Amino acid sequence: MDVTGQAFEDMQEQNLRLLQQLREKDDANFKLMSERIKANQIHKLLREEKDELAEQVLALKAQVEAQLQVVQKLEEKERGLQSALGAVEKELALRSQALELHKRKVSGHGGGTGVPR
């Protein structure tokens, strides 16, 4: 009877130890599952943020492209205006020369006729 009682107590202690180990494993599994859920949520948020940033990059690229086109048009306009300015400057130089020639002719030939010019 003593041997059976001792064996029963040993069995109960072993059962308690096994139950404690089972609880610890359940706790560890629960903790791992919680960490996995958190990791999945973080992964989802990061993926969404990445997608949002990719959309922003596309929008910025489109904006840069549009600005480059505006710059190109302005550069073309500037070249046209520079060309027009060069032509006007040449015309001004020619007219200035003509005016000088005219002044010389007038001052050289207009002495004393009394005819207003």
Helices and strands as residue ranges (DSSP letters): H 2-109
